[in-house]
């Protein structure tokens, strides 16, 4: 007696960590939003999910938990405000994505100009946020990002960085005038290489 068992292919989870600070030009934000929506539209056949974590002001937030819903993503992206500081370390530290039965690989797509100016401590400690503590130095901010990026690498997640320095042994793409189509195509290319490895 033989029974045919269907093997379900696990899709990837693509997490967009998007800089929504004041230093990001509005057209770059529109391109990041467009890229996320393009990838979601194509995710149905490959079973991929998309999550969106913007960072601005003093903190990062999970705007869209892992989802395949284009309507939900569009609705949440439309109301994404921009402006304020750039807590890059907090945005990268929000990646508590665990591999479940539905997720084969995790890829982080960080879209930022790399101008971090808010410390992780300020983002996570209410006492520090409420105080008039001095701003961290550029070196302190860089060290935080290096530490968080090292954790991403050790967790086995892949990192695609668009317009930022190489800090997590990730791939680096400099796309200063990239459209949503270019960002989406670059992400798909990196995801394809990840799936074939």
N, C-alpha and C positions, 0 to 999 in steps of 0.2 A: 504494500500500500504506500502510495506517495502523496504527500500533501505539498502543494505549492505555497510557499510563504512569500508574501510581498515585503520587500525590504524598502523602507521609507528612507529616502535621502534627506539627511538633515541639512537645513539651509544655514546660511551664515547670519550673524547679527552684525550689522553695520551701525556703529555709534558715531553720530556726528557731534563733535564738541566744537561749538560755533562761538567765535568771539563776537559778542553783540555790544561791545564797548563803544564809547564815543570816537575812538581812533579808527574804527572800521568804517569805511565809506558805505553809504547807503546802498550803492550798486553792488558792492561785494556781499552785503547781507542778502540782497535779492538773489544773487548767484548761488549762494550757499543754500538758500531755501529751495530754489529751483532744482539744484542738484539732488537734494534729498527727495523731492517729489518725483523726479525722473527715476531715481533708483527704486523708490517704492512702487512705481507703476510697473517696473520690470521685475519686481521681486516675486510675483505670484508664481511664475513657472519655476523659479529656482528655490522657492520656499525661504527666501531671505527675509529678515525682519530689519526694520530701521528704528533707531532710537535717536532722539535729539536732546542734547544738553547744551543750552546756551549759557554763557557766563558774561556778566556785566555788573556794574556797580561794585558791590563788595562780595557777591556770591554767585555760585552756579546753581542751576536748578534742572530737574528732569522735566523738560517740556513735553516730551513724548516718550513714554515707556516703550519697550520693544513692541512693535506693531507691524501689521501688514496693511493697515487701513489708510488708504490715501485720503479719504474724506477727513478723518481725524487729524492726520498730519497737516493737511492744508488749513484746517480751521485753527489749529494751535499755532502754526507758523504765521498766519495772518495777524495774530494779536501779539506777536513777539516784539516787545519794545527794544529800542536801542539807546545807548548812551551810558555815560558814567565810566567808572574805572574798569580795569582789565584783570580780574582774578584768575589768570591762566592756570596756576597750580591747583586751585580749587576745582576748576572745570575738569582737569585731568584726573583729579583724585575722586571724582564722582563715579568712576568706572567700576562699579561693583557688579558687573555683569558676570553671572555664573553660567557655565555651560549646562543647559538642560537637555532633555531628550530632543528638543526641537532645534537646538542650535549646535551646529558642528564647529564652526570657528567664529572668533570674535575679531572684528577689525575696527579700529578707531580711526576716524578721519578727523583730524584737527585742522580747522580752518581759522587762521588767526594771522595778525600782523606781527605777533610775537612781542608786543610791547606791554608786558606784564608790569603792573604797578601796585597791585594789592597782594599782600602776603596771605599765605594759607592760614596763618594764625588769626589774622583779622577776619577772614571769611568764616572760620569755625568757632572762634571764642567770643561770645557776646561781650565779655568784659573788655577785651582788647578793642572790639568794634566800637564800644561806647566811650572809650578813653581817647585822649589826645596823644596817643603814642606816636612817636616819630615814624615817618615812612621808612620802610626798609631800603637798604642800598640795592643797587642793581645786582651786585654780587650775591647778596642774600636771596633775592628773588630768583636768580639763575640757579643757585644751589637747591632751592625748593623744587624747581621744575626738574632739575636733574634727578633728584631723589624720587619724586613721583613717577617720572618717566622710567627710572630703573625698576620700580615696582610693576609697571605695566609690562615691561619686557620679561621680568621674572614670572609673571602670571601667565605667560604664554600667549598674550594677545598681540595681534599684529597692529602696527601703527603706520598710517599714511599721513604725513604732515604736509600741508599745503601752505607755503610761504612762512616758514619758521625754521629755526636752526635744528640740526641733527642732534637730538638729545637722548632718544630712546632706542638707538640702533634701528630706527625706522627708515622708511624711504622718504626722500625729500623731493618735493616738486616746487619749483618757483613759478607761479602762475599769476603774475601781477595784474593782468587784464583778462583773467579767465571768465568765460561765460558759464552759465549753469550747465550747458552741454559739455564744455571742456572739463569741468570739475566732475560731472557725472561719468564721462568717458574715462577719465584718469582713475576714478575710484573703481569702476567696473574692471579696468585692465589690471589693477593691483589685486582685486578680489579674485579675478580669474587665475592670476599667477599663484595666489595663496591656495586656491582649491586644487590646482594641479600639482602642488608640491607635497 
